Amino acid sequence: MPLHHLGNVNHELDQRRSAIILCLATPSPSPGGIHDATRWTPESKTFQVRVDGALERGVSAKDIILALIARIGIAGGTGSVFEYTGSAIRALGMEERMTVCNMSIEGGARAGLVAPDNTTFEYLSGRPHAPQGAEWDAALARWKQLPTDDGAAYDRTVAIDAHSLEPMITYGTNPGMGLPITAPLPDPSQVAGPMAREGIAKALKYMGLEGGKPLLGRPIDVVFIGSCTNSRISDLRAAASVLKGRKVNPKVRVLVVPGSQEVKRQAIAEGLPEIFRAAGCEWREPGCSMCIGMNPDQLSPGEYCVSTSNRNFEGRQGKGGRTFLASPLTAAASAVTGVVTDVRTLP
């Protein structure tokens, strides 16, 4: 059976249950009191996202998830749990898998997961709070039973060819409005269905873009490298690999925000802040920052930002701000040129 149907690491699951009980505190009829109540929610559907093949240069985990959401839409996974499978997923490191799973909710899913394997076990081994000694051996034995059974049936399956993926970028006002960075913007007049046509037209108007035109070369004002989607040490390394020895375009402000104090310490140990500062970036303290337009970290009306975050709604990064979601590689490349840039074209 698919992995998410397993009740816990001990495989203790009553398969006769058709729903999950959520315990909630609800107001009591008596003044000043509360009582426990239950609410039934339907069991999640199983949704396999199979990604096979090898990613090409300049293409990353962020591009996998943006490609999926562009394909199925922001409601495509409603009521489901995504299980990511296939050789391309297995080739990803743990942090890259976290990027993919993090954005599952943007495709409407209740959750996203990858079955545990040696990559998982090596990542966990020796970490704080991980089991030790005999407890580790017992836990490992349980975890190895978790992967989905061979031949298990899913409610829905989507297949993605990793080899054919390009760097992805969003153009509109939800994460489903994405396209390969080399593709032209959609022309609303060529879109079937009045609701879809109206939605794209409205998004392009807010973004100040014209359908049918390329997004490549669009001048930008800000680059944000951070958020719970792309602020892990591997993300900072990727951005630094592009920025090392280069300078940020003088017309662009770049914020680099590590995802935690631990990530910050590791980045400092590796000398990454020096690379970012030498390029002309702002090295910031860990936090949400411009992902949600926190405090002064906001776009001004009409400003364009290439952002490694997960949401691009109207005003998400500041009233009137316009957000292009992309990978750390694409963000860093765009910071250097001052326009939306395909990292594969950098010399």
N, C-alpha and C positions, 0 to 999 in steps of 0.2 A: 504494500500500500504506500501511497505517497507520504513523504517524510512528515509533513505538518499534521497528519492524522495521529501521530504518536503522542500519547499523553505526556510523557516525560522520559528522562533518560533510562528509566527502568522498564519501559514498554508497558507501563500499567495504564491500560486504556480500556474503558468499557465501551465497546463498539456498538452497543445497543442504543447508546444515547444519540439522539438526533439534534441536540442543541447544547449549548454551553450556558451554564448558569453564571450570571454576573451578580455579585452581591452589592447592593447599593444601599445607601442611607437615604431614606425618604422621610418627608415631614410626617409626624404623627398627628392623628386627630386631636390628641390632648395637647393643650398649650405647653410650649417649652420643651416637649419631648420628641425623641426620634425613635424609630424602630427599624429593624432590618427588614428588607424586602428583597425579592428576586425578580430578575427580568430575563426573559428568554430571548436569545438571538440565534438565528439560523447558523448551522455549521458552515464553515467556509468552503467554497468550492476550490478544487485543485487546478492550478494553472501552471503548466510547464513552459518555461522560456528556455529553449534549447539553443545555445550559441556554439557553433562548431567552426573550426578553422583557426588560423593564426591572424592576429591583428597586425596590420601594416604599420610602418613607421609613422609617428604622429597621431596614432589612434589609440585611445585609452578606454578604461572602464567607464568614464563619464560618457563617452561617445556610444558605448553599448546601451546604456540606460536611456539616453536621450533618443537614440534610434528606436528603441522599443516603444517609448511613450509617443513619439511622433507617429508610429505605425498604428497603435491601438487606441490612442487618445487618452485623455485624462480620466475617463470613466471606463476604460476597457477592462480593468481588473476588478470592477466593483463586486464585492462579496467574495473575493478570491484571495488566496495566498499564492504569491509567485514562488515557484521553486526554479532556481537557475541551474541549468545542467549543461553538459557539453564540454568539448575539449577546450574551448576558449575560456570558459569559466574556470575550469580546473587549472589553467595556466596562470590565472590571476593570483596575486598575493592576497593575504587576508585583508589588508587595508583597501585594496582595489575592490574586493568583494563587498566590503562595507559600503563603498561608494554606490555600487549597484543596488544593494539592498536598501540603503538609505532612501533612495528616490522611488522605491516601489509604490509608496503611498501617492506619489504624484501621478501614477498611472491608475489610481483608484483602488489599488489592492489594500487589503488589511495588513499585510506583512509581506516581507520577502526573505528568502533563506537560501542557503547553499548547504548541501549535505557535508558533514564533517569528513575530512580526509587527512592525509599526512601534513598538508599545509596548515590545517587547523591545529593539529596536535603539536606541531613544532612551534607554532605561534604561542600556544598556551603554556607550553612546558617551561617551568621555572618562574613564571610570572607571579606577582603577589596574588594571594587568595586562590591560586591553582592548587589542586590536591598534590600531596607529596608522598613519596615512598609507595607503600602498599595501597594507599588510597588513590594515588595516581594510576596505578596498574588496574585497579578495579574500575575507576572512572573510564579509562581508555577502553576497557573491554565493553563497557556499556555503550560508549559513544560509537564504537565500531559497528554496533547493531542498528544505528539510526538511519543510515542511507535508505532511500526508497528501494523497494523490491524491484528486481529486474522484471520488466514486462508489466509493471503497474500501469493501470489506466488512469488518465487524467481527464478532468471535465473539459479542459481545453489545452491545446498546445500551439505555441508559436515558435517557428524556427527562424533563426537569424544566421546568415553567413558572415562570420567575422572578417574573412578575407576581403569581402566587398565593401566593408564599412569605410567611410571617410570621417574626418573630423566633423562633428555635428555642432550646430549652433541654433538657438531659438531666435525667432524674429518677431514674435507676438507677445501676448499677455497671459499665456499659460504655458506650462512646460510641454504640452503636446504640440505646440506650434513650433516645430523644429524641422530642420532640413540639413542635408550635407552642405558644408560651407561653400562648396563650389556651385551649388544649385541656385537658380534664380528664385526670387520671392514668388509665392503663389499669386496668380492673377484672379481676383474674386470673380470676374466675369466668366472665368473658365471653370469655376467650382460648381459641382452639381449640388442641388439642394439649397433652398432659400436660407435655412438657419445657418448652415456652414458658410455659405457665401456672405451672409450678413456679419457673422462672427469674425471672419478673416478681414473683411473690409473695415470693421470697427477697430480691430487690433492694428491694422496697418496705419489707420488714421492716427491713433494714439501714438504709435511709434514714429510717425512722420516718415513713413516709407511708401514706396510705389510698387505695386504688384508688377511682376515680370522683370524687375530690375535685379541686378546682383546685390548681395549684401557685402561681398568682398570689397574692400576699399572704402567702406563707410567710415568717416572720421568718428573717433570716440573721444570721450573726455576723461573717463575714469576706468581703471581696472581694479577689480576686487578679487584677491586670492585668499580664500578663507571659507568659513561655514562648516557645519557638521558633515557636509558632503565631500568637501575637498580641502581640509586643513590638517590632514595627518602628515606625518613626516615624509612619507613617499610623495605626497602632493607637493610639498615644499621643495623636495629634491628635484622633482620634475620641472617646476617653474624655475628653479635656480639653474638647471642645466641649460635652459634657453637664455636666461638673463646674464649668465657668467660671461664677462668680457664684452658685454653690450651695454648700451645706455638706453634708458627710457626716453621716449619722445618728449621733448620739453613741453608739449601741449597737454600731456597726459599725467594725471595723478594716479599713483599706484599704491594701494594698501595691501600689505601682506600681514595676515592675522593668523597665528598658530591656533590650533584647536584646543589646546590645553596647556597647562604649565609643564606637563611632562614632555609634550611635543616641543615646546619652547626650549626647554633645557637640552633636549637632544639636538635641536637645530643649532643652538649655540655651540654645542660640543663639536658639531660638524662644520662650523664656520659659515653657515648659510646666511645669517643676518648680514655679515660683511659683504657677501655677494649681492644681496638685495640692496643694501645701502649704496654700494659702489655703483650700482646700475641706476640709482635715483629713486628707489622705492622707499616708502615709509614702513618701517618694521614696528608692528604694534603689539600691544599686550593681548593675551588670549581672550576671546569673547565672541559674541555674535556680530558686533560691529555693523558693517554696511549690509550684511545679509538681510537685516530687518530695519535698516535705517536707524540704528540706535544712536542716541545722543547726537553729536555733531556729524557723525559718519553718515551723511545723507547726500543724495544727488539733488542738484538744483533742478527746477522745472526745465525740461527739454534736454537735459544732459543724457548722454549715452554712456552706458557702462557694460564692459565685458566682465561677467561675474562667474565665479566658479560655484556659486550657491545653487539652491534647488528650486527657487520660485521667482517668477518674473511678472507677478501680477501688477496691475496699475498702482503706482505709488508705493510698491513694496520697499524700494530703496530710497524713497523720498518723494514727496508730492511732485507729480509731473515727470519723475525720472523714468528713463527708458532702459530696460535691462535686456542684455543678450546673455543667455546661459551658455557656458562652454566649459571645456576642460582647462586645467592649469597650463597645459602646453599652448593651447590656443590663446588663452588670456595673456600669457607671458609674451608670445609672439606679437600680439596686437599692441601690447604696451610699448614694445620696441619701435614699431612702425607708426603708431598713432592712428591706425585704421584697422578694421576687422581683417585679420590676416590668417591665411592657411600656414601653419607652422612648417609644413613640408616645403614651402617656398623660400624659407630663410636660407641665406648662404651659409 
